[in-house]
Amino acid sequence: MKSEPLVLGIETSCDETAVGIVRGRVLLANVISTSVEEHAKFGGVVPEIASRAHLEAMQPTIAGALKIAGVALSDIDAFGVTAGPGLIGALVVGTSAASGLSLATGKPLFGVNHLSSHVAVDILDNESALRPSIGLLVSGGHSSILRIGDMVSDVETLGATIDDAAGEAFDKIARILELDFPGGPAIDRLAKSGDATAIDFPRGLTRPSDNPWDFSFSGLKTAVSRYIQSAPSAVKADIAASFQEAVVDVLVTKALAAAASCGIDRLVIAGGVAANSRLRELATARATAQGVELRIPPMALCTDNGAMVAAMTSLALSAGAAPSAVGLGADSTSGLERAIWR
C-alpha cells in the first residue's frame, strides 16, 4: 500500500504551462513550457497569446511530466490545478484540462490558490517539520507578508502592496532602462556590475506611522524615472543596482520585523522575485544575524511551476480537505483567504 499520495498539479495562471508530479513531499517531475518569447516583443504578457499557448502546450507538457516521473496517468491519486488568481482565460484552460482528467480517471480534483502554492512548494524535498512561519510572498503582481500556521486553513495576511508589487516595479524600471522582458532577471544581471550605494533611492512605507507590514513601490518607481530623466548619462548598472537594493532592503526589513513581532523564528520567501540573487543574499545574512531560519525554494521552483500546485494539493490531501467539484470555476482576483476551491 502506498504511504503517500501521487499528485499531478497543473499551473496556467500566466505565461507558463507547467505540470508537476509529487509523491507526498518528494518531487518527481516538474515540466514547464513557457510562452515568454512570444510576449517579449510587446513588453508584457498578452492574455490571448498566453491562453492559446496553454492550449497548444497542455497535452505534451502532461505527457512529458508523466514520462519523467515514470508513472502512468492511471497511477495518479489526485489532480491539482491553479484556480486563481491569474489571467482568467489562462486559468480556464488549466481548470478545464484538470476537470477532464479528473472526470476521465475518477480521481479527486483540487482547485488551489496560486499564491498559497508558491509558499507550499517549500515542503518539497524538505524533511523538516512543518511549523509556524512568516511568509514573504513576492511575485509579479503580489507582495505580501503572511503569518502561516497551516497552509490549508490558517494563513493571515499581515500586509500587502497598496500599489505596485515588487515584480511590477522591476518590469517597469527595466522598460525605462530599455532592458529585456521580463525585467526582474534583466535588472538582476545588470546590477551585478553596478554600485548599489551609488544612488540613495527612497524606501517606501518605512515611517513609524505607516502600517508596518504594507508595501508601496510606486514612489520608488517614480524616483528612479525622474533620476534617469535628470541624469541621462548616469551608469545604467548603478541605477539598476541602487534600485534593486531599495526594493530588497524594504522586503527583507519588513519580513524580519514581522517575524520578531509575531515571535516566529522561521521565514519562507517565495514567488518569482525570490529568484533575485540580491534578495537571497541579503535575506540570508540578516536572517542569520537575527537567529531566524530562512527557507527559499530552489531557483527553478520560485517562478510559476506545476510542482508548487502539486505540493499544495498534497498538503490539502494530508489535511483531509474535501475535493473541489469537477468543472470548478476560475477566479482571476482571488485572495489568500481562499486556499482550496469547494
PAVEX-386390 format. One record per residue: residue in one letter; x, y, z of N, C-alpha, C in turn. Coordinates in steps of 0.02 Angstrom, whole numbers, padded with zeros to 5 digits, always signed. Layout:
aXYZXYZXYZ
...
//
This chain:
m+00042-00060+00000+00000+00000+00000+00044+00062+00000
k+00027+00110-00042+00067+00170-00047+00058+00213+00016
s+00114+00238+00043+00110+00278+00103+00094+00351+00089
e+00110+00374+00029+00098+00444+00012+00061+00448-00055
p+00015+00496-00061-00023+00502-00124+00021+00529-00181
l+00006+00507-00241+00040+00531-00301-00005+00584-00332
v+00021+00645-00337-00019+00703-00358+00010+00735-00421
l-00034+00752-00468-00014+00790-00527-00044+00860-00522
g-00002+00911-00528-00025+00980-00523-00016+01017-00589
i-00066+01058-00607-00065+01097-00669-00068+01172-00652
e-00022+01210-00681-00019+01282-00670-00022+01319-00738
t-00073+01363-00745-00080+01402-00807-00104+01473-00791
s-00080+01503-00737-00107+01568-00717-00083+01626-00761
c-00026+01617-00795+00001+01672-00835+00030+01646-00900
d+00097+01648-00907+00127+01630-00971+00167+01565-00969
e+00161+01526-00915+00192+01460-00912+00139+01405-00909
t+00145+01356-00952+00106+01295-00947+00150+01246-00910
a+00131+01230-00848+00175+01191-00805+00139+01132-00773
v+00173+01077-00770+00145+01016-00740+00198+00987-00693
g+00177+00974-00631+00222+00944-00582+00191+00881-00553
i+00232+00834-00535+00209+00772-00503+00249+00761-00439
v+00214+00750-00384+00246+00738-00320+00215+00677-00287
r+00255+00644-00246+00228+00592-00202+00240+00616-00131
g+00187+00638-00098+00195+00666-00031+00234+00731-00034
r+00296+00729-00009+00339+00788-00010+00399+00778-00057
v+00396+00727-00098+00451+00711-00144+00433+00732-00215
l+00475+00774-00244+00464+00798-00313+00489+00746-00363
l+00445+00725-00408+00462+00675-00458+00471+00706-00528
a+00433+00759-00543+00438+00790-00609+00413+00861-00605
n+00445+00904-00645+00424+00974-00648+00440+00999-00719
v+00389+01001-00761+00399+01018-00832+00364+01085-00846
i+00399+01130-00879+00372+01197-00893+00381+01213-00967
s+00326+01235-00997+00328+01261-01066+00309+01335-01062
t+00354+01378-01081+00341+01450-01073+00329+01484-01141
s+00286+01534-01139+00273+01573-01200+00303+01643-01194
v+00352+01652-01148+00380+01718-01133+00409+01751-01195
e+00439+01713-01240+00469+01744-01300+00415+01775-01345
e+00356+01745-01345+00301+01772-01386+00276+01838-01358
h+00284+01849-01292+00261+01910-01261+00314+01965-01260
a+00377+01945-01265+00432+01993-01257+00427+02051-01306
k+00405+02038-01367+00402+02092-01417+00351+02145-01399
f+00304+02128-01352+00253+02176-01330+00271+02208-01263
g+00326+02185-01233+00348+02213-01169+00306+02192-01110
g+00265+02140-01118+00223+02115-01063+00180+02058-01089
v+00146+02025-01043+00107+01966-01061+00041+01988-01095
v+00027+01957-01152-00035+01969-01189-00082+01910-01173
p-00138+01922-01138-00181+01867-01116-00202+01819-01170
e-00223+01843-01228-00247+01799-01282-00190+01753-01306
i-00131+01780-01313-00074+01739-01334-00059+01686-01282
a-00062+01705-01218-00049+01658-01164-00099+01600-01165
s-00163+01616-01174-00215+01564-01174-00205+01515-01231
r-00190+01540-01290-00180+01497-01348-00118+01453-01338
a-00066+01481-01308-00006+01442-01295-00019+01385-01246
h-00061+01398-01195-00080+01346-01148-00115+01288-01183
l-00161+01305-01227-00198+01253-01264-00151+01209-01304
e-00101+01239-01336-00054+01201-01377-00006+01159-01335
a+00012+01185-01277+00064+01152-01237+00037+01101-01187
m-00027+01102-01172-00054+01063-01116-00039+00988-01123
q-00060+00957-01177-00051+00884-01183+00022+00862-01183
p+00066+00894-01223+00136+00873-01220+00170+00885-01153
t+00149+00937-01117+00179+00951-01052+00158+00898-01001
i+00095+00878-01002+00072+00824-00958+00108+00759-00975
a+00113+00743-01039+00147+00682-01060+00220+00682-01039
g+00253+00740-01045+00322+00745-01026+00333+00734-00951
a+00288+00762-00911+00294+00754-00838+00284+00681-00818
l+00235+00648-00847+00222+00577-00832+00282+00534-00850
k+00312+00549-00907+00371+00510-00929+00429+00519-00882
i+00443+00582-00862+00499+00595-00816+00488+00562-00749
a+00426+00565-00724+00410+00535-00659+00408+00458-00662
g+00402+00431-00723+00399+00359-00730+00334+00329-00706
v+00279+00366-00716+00214+00342-00694+00164+00349-00752
a+00108+00314-00746+00054+00319-00794-00001+00364-00766
l-00043+00390-00810-00098+00432-00787-00142+00395-00738
s-00150+00330-00748-00193+00290-00703-00163+00283-00633
d-00098+00297-00626-00066+00293-00560-00081+00354-00516
i-00101+00409-00546-00111+00471-00509-00170+00463-00460
d-00159+00485-00398-00211+00480-00346-00255+00542-00343
a-00229+00599-00363-00269+00661-00361-00238+00712-00409
f-00281+00756-00433-00259+00810-00478-00268+00877-00443
g-00219+00921-00452-00224+00989-00426-00217+01038-00483
v-00249+01096-00478-00245+01146-00530-00251+01215-00499
t-00214+01263-00526-00222+01332-00505-00289+01358-00529
a-00331+01379-00482-00398+01405-00499-00401+01481-00491
g-00348+01512-00467-00345+01584-00459-00292+01602-00408
p-00270+01665-00408-00284+01717-00457-00240+01709-00519
g-00255+01749-00570-00217+01746-00632-00257+01773-00689
l-00233+01764-00750-00270+01784-00809-00328+01736-00820
i-00388+01762-00825-00447+01719-00825-00446+01669-00882
g-00429+01690-00943-00427+01643-00999-00376+01588-00989
a-00318+01606-00963-00265+01557-00950-00287+01508-00895
l-00319+01533-00843-00342+01490-00789-00394+01440-00813
v-00439+01462-00856-00491+01418-00882-00462+01359-00921
v-00408+01371-00958-00376+01316-00994-00353+01263-00944
g-00322+01284-00890-00297+01237-00840-00352+01201-00803
t-00403+01238-00780-00456+01206-00742-00496+01158-00786
s-00503+01174-00850-00539+01130-00896-00500+01065-00907
a-00434+01072-00916-00393+01012-00925-00394+00968-00863
a-00387+00998-00805-00387+00959-00743-00455+00926-00730
s-00508+00962-00745-00575+00933-00736-00584+00873-00782
g-00559+00878-00844-00564+00822-00890-00525+00762-00866
l-00466+00773-00839-00425+00718-00813-00460+00685-00753
s-00488+00726-00709-00523+00700-00650-00583+00659-00671
l-00622+00685-00718-00682+00650-00741-00664+00585-00776
a-00611+00585-00816-00592+00526-00854-00564+00470-00809
t-00528+00489-00756-00496+00439-00713-00535+00423-00650
g-00583+00465-00633-00621+00454-00572-00582+00473-00509
k-00529+00512-00517-00487+00532-00461-00506+00603-00439
p-00498+00620-00375-00520+00685-00349-00480+00743-00379
l-00514+00800-00381-00486+00862-00408-00484+00915-00354
f-00429+00952-00350-00422+01007-00302-00403+01071-00339
g-00446+01120-00337-00429+01186-00361-00393+01223-00306
v-00333+01247-00319-00293+01278-00266-00274+01349-00283
n-00255+01386-00232-00236+01456-00239-00164+01462-00264
h-00156+01502-00315-00090+01512-00345-00040+01540-00294
l-00062+01588-00253-00017+01620-00205+00002+01572-00149
s-00047+01535-00123-00033+01486-00071+00016+01433-00098
s+00008+01415-00160+00051+01364-00190+00123+01385-00193
h+00136+01450-00206+00204+01475-00207+00239+01461-00140
v+00203+01468-00086+00232+01456-00020+00236+01381-00005
a+00185+01344-00026+00181+01272-00012+00238+01234-00044
v+00268+01260-00098+00322+01224-00133+00381+01212-00086
d+00384+01249-00031+00439+01240+00016+00441+01170+00047
i+00384+01135+00047+00383+01068+00079+00420+01016+00037
l+00430+01029-00027+00458+00978-00071+00532+00964-00055
d+00546+00900-00049+00614+00877-00034+00642+00911+00028
n+00598+00923+00076+00616+00956+00138+00591+00913+00195
e+00637+00886+00235+00618+00840+00288+00602+00875+00354
s+00613+00940+00358+00600+00975+00421+00525+00977+00436
a+00508+00977+00499+00438+00977+00519+00405+01042+00500
l+00342+01038+00480+00304+01099+00466+00289+01134+00531
r+00302+01199+00533+00288+01238+00594+00272+01310+00576
p+00246+01349+00624+00227+01418+00608+00284+01457+00575
s+00266+01497+00525+00315+01534+00486+00287+01602+00467
i+00333+01647+00452+00314+01709+00417+00330+01696+00344
g+00282+01712+00301+00293+01705+00229+00301+01773+00197
l+00353+01780+00157+00362+01840+00115+00348+01817+00044
l+00290+01835+00018+00270+01815-00049+00282+01872-00097
v+00328+01864-00143+00346+01917-00190+00345+01890-00261
s+00293+01909-00298+00286+01886-00366+00272+01945-00411
g+00255+01932-00474+00244+01986-00521+00190+02034-00500
g+00135+02009-00472+00080+02053-00454+00065+02057-00380
h+00105+02025-00338+00091+02023-00267+00154+02031-00225
s+00148+02070-00172+00199+02074-00121+00163+02072-00054
s+00169+02018-00018+00130+02009+00043+00173+01979+00099
i+00155+01996+00161+00184+01964+00219+00129+01925+00253
l+00142+01861+00265+00092+01815+00291+00114+01784+00357
r+00066+01773+00400+00078+01731+00460+00047+01664+00444
i+00088+01612+00443+00066+01546+00422+00067+01497+00480
g+00008+01475+00500+00003+01421+00549-00003+01355+00513
d-00046+01354+00463-00058+01296+00421-00078+01321+00352
m-00046+01296+00300-00057+01323+00233-00128+01313+00208
v-00162+01262+00233-00229+01246+00209-00283+01286+00245
s-00273+01297+00311-00328+01327+00349-00310+01385+00394
d-00246+01403+00398-00227+01455+00446-00173+01500+00416
v-00194+01544+00371-00148+01593+00341-00178+01662+00350
e-00141+01707+00381-00165+01775+00393-00120+01824+00355
t-00151+01868+00316-00113+01919+00280-00100+01977+00327
l-00037+01988+00344-00018+02043+00388-00011+02108+00349
g+00013+02104+00289+00023+02163+00248+00027+02145+00175
a+00014+02194+00132+00016+02182+00060+00033+02247+00024
t+00046+02242-00040+00061+02302-00078-00002+02344-00087
i+00006+02409-00083-00051+02454-00093-00050+02486-00162
d+00002+02470-00201+00006+02495-00270+00046+02445-00312
d+00104+02464-00336+00145+02418-00375+00176+02365-00330
a+00172+02302-00352+00209+02249-00318+00282+02252-00339
a+00324+02216-00303+00396+02218-00318+00411+02196-00389
g+00379+02141-00411+00391+02117-00479+00370+02166-00532
e+00314+02200-00520+00290+02251-00567+00341+02309-00571
a+00368+02328-00514+00416+02382-00513+00479+02363-00552
f+00502+02301-00545+00559+02277-00583+00545+02282-00658
d+00486+02260-00679+00470+02261-00751+00467+02332-00777
k+00438+02378-00738+00430+02447-00762+00497+02483-00766
i+00540+02473-00716+00606+02505-00719+00648+02475-00774
a+00642+02410-00784+00680+02379-00839+00659+02408-00906
r+00594+02422-00913+00570+02451-00976+00600+02521-00986
i+00602+02560-00931+00631+02627-00935+00706+02624-00953
l+00740+02573-00926+00811+02565-00940+00824+02529-01006
e+00770+02513-01042+00774+02480-01107+00808+02412-01102
l+00788+02374-01050+00815+02307-01040+00764+02256-01066
d+00785+02193-01066+00743+02139-01090+00683+02126-01044
f+00632+02095-01072+00575+02070-01034+00583+01995-01024
p+00569+01968-00963+00545+02002-00904+00599+02042-00869
g+00578+02094-00833+00625+02142-00806+00666+02119-00747
g+00637+02076-00705+00673+02054-00644+00740+02023-00658
p+00744+01971-00699+00809+01940-00714+00856+01989-00750
a+00830+02033-00792+00872+02080-00829+00905+02129-00781
i+00867+02155-00734+00896+02202-00685+00945+02166-00639
d+00929+02105-00619+00973+02066-00576+01041+02057-00610
r+01040+02040-00674+01103+02031-00711+01143+02096-00716
l+01109+02150-00734+01144+02214-00743+01171+02240-00676
a+01133+02229-00622+01153+02255-00557+01218+02225-00531
k+01236+02167-00554+01297+02134-00531+01359+02174-00547
s+01355+02216-00599+01413+02257-00618+01405+02329-00595
g+01354+02343-00554+01342+02411-00530+01357+02420-00457
d+01351+02483-00435+01363+02502-00365+01296+02515-00332
a+01278+02472-00284+01213+02477-00251+01208+02538-00205
t+01264+02569-00190+01264+02628-00146+01271+02693-00187
a+01272+02689-00252+01285+02747-00294+01229+02799-00288
i+01166+02776-00282+01108+02820-00280+01064+02801-00222
d+01047+02849-00181+01006+02835-00121+00932+02842-00138
f+00904+02790-00168+00833+02791-00185+00790+02780-00122
p+00729+02807-00121+00687+02803-00061+00663+02732-00046
r+00652+02720+00019+00623+02658+00044+00550+02672+00061
g+00503+02645+00024+00433+02662+00033+00402+02633+00096
l+00355+02670+00126+00317+02650+00185+00361+02624+00242
t+00410+02664+00260+00453+02643+00316+00449+02691+00375
r+00403+02739+00372+00394+02785+00429+00354+02749+00484
p+00364+02767+00547+00329+02734+00602+00253+02739+00598
s+00227+02790+00565+00154+02799+00562+00121+02754+00511
d+00160+02724+00468+00131+02681+00416+00113+02613+00444
n+00067+02578+00411+00055+02508+00427+00122+02472+00417
p+00150+02442+00468+00219+02417+00463+00228+02361+00413
w+00174+02326+00393+00183+02268+00351+00162+02279+00278
d+00135+02338+00262+00115+02352+00193+00175+02374+00152
f+00168+02367+00085+00220+02386+00039+00194+02438-00011
s+00239+02481-00033+00225+02528-00087+00289+02540-00127
f+00285+02526-00191+00344+02536-00234+00332+02587-00289
s+00273+02618-00290+00259+02666-00343+00302+02729-00336
g+00313+02751-00273+00356+02809-00262+00428+02797-00283
l+00452+02737-00269+00520+02718-00290+00524+02718-00366
k+00474+02690-00398+00474+02688-00471+00477+02760-00500
t+00438+02805-00470+00438+02875-00493+00506+02908-00481
a+00536+02893-00422+00601+02922-00406+00654+02899-00456
v+00653+02836-00474+00702+02810-00521+00691+02841-00590
s+00628+02846-00611+00612+02876-00676+00636+02948-00680
r+00623+02987-00627+00645+03057-00626+00721+03063-00625
y+00754+03017-00589+00827+03019-00587+00855+03007-00656
i+00828+02959-00692+00852+02943-00760+00843+03004-00806
q+00786+03039-00798+00773+03098-00840+00822+03154-00823
s+00838+03161-00759+00882+03216-00738+00956+03201-00748
a+00973+03136-00753+01043+03117-00761+01049+03065-00817
p+01037+03086-00879+01036+03039-00935+01102+03003-00948
s+01156+03030-00922+01221+02999-00933+01241+02953-00875
a+01197+02944-00826+01211+02901-00769+01224+02829-00791
v+01264+02794-00754+01281+02724-00770+01220+02680-00757
k+01197+02645-00808+01137+02603-00801+01145+02549-00747
a+01205+02521-00743+01217+02468-00694+01209+02495-00623
d+01231+02557-00612+01224+02587-00545+01150+02600-00529
i+01113+02623-00579+01041+02634-00569+01007+02569-00552
a+01022+02516-00590+00991+02451-00579+01008+02424-00510
a+01072+02430-00490+01093+02403-00426+01063+02443-00368
s+01060+02509-00374+01032+02550-00321+00957+02540-00314
f+00923+02534-00371+00851+02520-00370+00837+02452-00338
q+00874+02402-00360+00865+02334-00333+00877+02333-00258
e+00928+02369-00235+00944+02371-00164+00886+02402-00124
a+00855+02454-00151+00800+02487-00117+00741+02439-00109
v+00728+02399-00161+00672+02351-00158+00686+02296-00107
v+00743+02263-00113+00756+02205-00070+00768+02226+00002
d+00794+02285+00013+00803+02311+00081+00736+02315+00117
v+00686+02344+00083+00620+02350+00113+00588+02282+00124
l+00593+02238+00075+00562+02172+00080+00590+02133+00140
v+00655+02131+00146+00687+02092+00200+00676+02125+00268
t+00682+02191+00271+00673+02227+00334+00603+02215+00363
k+00552+02221+00321+00484+02213+00345+00469+02140+00364
a+00493+02093+00324+00479+02023+00338+00511+02001+00405
l+00572+02021+00416+00605+02001+00479+00576+02038+00539
a+00553+02100+00528+00520+02137+00582+00454+02102+00600
a+00418+02076+00550+00356+02040+00563+00370+01976+00602
a+00424+01942+00585+00443+01881+00621+00456+01896+00694
a+00492+01950+00707+00507+01969+00776+00443+01989+00813
s+00400+02026+00780+00338+02049+00812+00292+01991+00830
c+00291+01940+00787+00247+01882+00798+00280+01827+00840
g+00343+01836+00857+00378+01785+00896+00389+01721+00856
i+00400+01728+00791+00410+01670+00747+00481+01671+00721
d+00514+01613+00723+00585+01611+00704+00597+01574+00638
r+00547+01576+00594+00555+01544+00529+00525+01588+00475
l+00564+01601+00423+00542+01644+00367+00547+01604+00302
v+00491+01603+00265+00490+01572+00199+00480+01627+00147
i+00526+01632+00100+00520+01681+00045+00502+01643-00018
a+00449+01663-00052+00425+01627-00110+00399+01674-00163
g+00390+01648-00224+00367+01689-00280+00425+01703-00328
g+00408+01729-00386+00458+01740-00438+00516+01784-00417
v+00502+01836-00377+00556+01882-00356+00604+01849-00308
a+00583+01792-00278+00627+01755-00233+00687+01727-00270
a+00685+01727-00337+00743+01705-00376+00796+01760-00381
n+00781+01820-00359+00828+01875-00364+00889+01861-00320
s+00948+01865-00348+01009+01846-00311+01023+01892-00252
r+01010+01957-00259+01025+02003-00205+00975+01993-00147
l+00912+01978-00163+00863+01964-00111+00884+01902-00071
r+00905+01851-00105+00926+01789-00071+00988+01802-00027
e+01035+01842-00053+01096+01857-00017+01082+01898+00046
l+01043+01952+00038+01029+01996+00095+00987+01961+00147
a+00936+01923+00125+00893+01888+00172+00933+01837+00212
t+00979+01802+00179+01020+01753+00214+01062+01785+00269
a+01094+01841+00252+01137+01875+00301+01097+01901+00360
r+01041+01934+00346+01003+01965+00400+00965+01913+00442
a+00940+01860+00410+00905+01808+00448+00953+01773+00495
t+01013+01760+00471+01064+01728+00513+01080+01771+00573
a+01087+01836+00561+01103+01882+00616+01047+01886+00667
q+00985+01877+00645+00926+01881+00689+00908+01813+00719
g+00942+01760+00700+00927+01694+00726+00863+01665+00698
v+00847+01683+00636+00786+01659+00603+00805+01607+00550
e+00770+01551+00551+00781+01500+00499+00751+01526+00434
l+00790+01527+00381+00767+01552+00317+00757+01495+00268
r+00699+01495+00235+00685+01445+00184+00669+01482+00119
i+00706+01467+00066+00692+01494-00001+00694+01435-00049
p+00643+01426-00090+00643+01369-00137+00702+01374-00185
p+00721+01317-00214+00772+01319-00268+00748+01366-00324
m+00795+01392-00361+00779+01441-00413+00724+01417-00460
a+00727+01353-00480+00679+01326-00528+00608+01323-00500
l+00601+01327-00434+00534+01323-00403+00509+01390-00377
c+00545+01444-00394+00522+01511-00373+00471+01539-00422
t+00486+01534-00486+00439+01559-00536+00382+01509-00543
d+00330+01527-00581+00271+01484-00586+00289+01414-00611
n+00262+01363-00577+00278+01294-00594+00223+01248-00570
g+00220+01188-00598+00169+01140-00579+00184+01105-00514
a+00248+01101-00495+00266+01068-00433+00234+01101-00373
m+00230+01168-00374+00201+01204-00317+00126+01188-00310
v+00092+01179-00367+00021+01162-00366+00011+01091-00338
a+00055+01045-00359+00052+00977-00334+00067+00976-00259
a+00115+01018-00237+00132+01021-00166+00073+01046-00125
m+00040+01098-00148-00018+01125-00112-00074+01073-00110
t-00083+01037-00164-00134+00984-00166-00116+00928-00118
s-00053+00911-00113-00031+00859-00066-00045+00880+00006
l-00034+00945+00021-00050+00970+00088-00125+00965+00101
a-00166+00982+00051-00239+00978+00058-00261+00907+00072
l-00231+00858+00037-00248+00788+00049-00229+00767+00120
s-00169+00787+00142-00146+00770+00209-00190+00799+00263
a-00218+00859+00249-00261+00892+00297-00333+00866+00295
g-00348+00822+00249-00415+00795+00244-00465+00843+00213
a-00441+00889+00173-00486+00938+00141-00530+00903+00089
a-00591+00927+00083-00637+00899+00034-00616+00922-00036
p-00621+00878-00086-00602+00896-00154-00649+00947-00184
s-00627+00978-00237-00668+01027-00274-00714+00990-00322
a-00763+01027-00346-00809+00998-00395-00778+00997-00464
v-00790+00944-00502-00768+00942-00571-00804+00998-00609
g-00766+01035-00650-00795+01092-00684-00793+01155-00643
l-00749+01155-00592-00743+01213-00548-00728+01277-00587
g-00753+01333-00562-00742+01397-00594-00677+01428-00573
a-00647+01467-00617-00585+01504-00602-00602+01572-00575
d-00557+01600-00534-00567+01665-00505-00503+01706-00514
s-00505+01755-00558-00444+01791-00576-00418+01837-00521
t-00461+01854-00472-00441+01902-00420-00441+01872-00350
s-00443+01808-00344-00447+01776-00278-00389+01795-00234
g-00403+01805-00170-00351+01820-00121-00331+01758-00082
l-00287+01767-00035-00260+01711+00004-00310+01681+00052
e-00366+01715+00063-00415+01687+00109-00448+01624+00082
r-00438+01610+00019-00467+01551-00014-00411+01506-00038
a-00393+01456+00002-00338+01412-00016-00359+01355-00062
i-00420+01328-00049-00446+01271-00087-00515+01288-00113
w-00529+01275-00176-00595+01287-00205-00643+01231-00184
r-00702+01249-00164-00753+01200-00144-00803+01190-00200
//
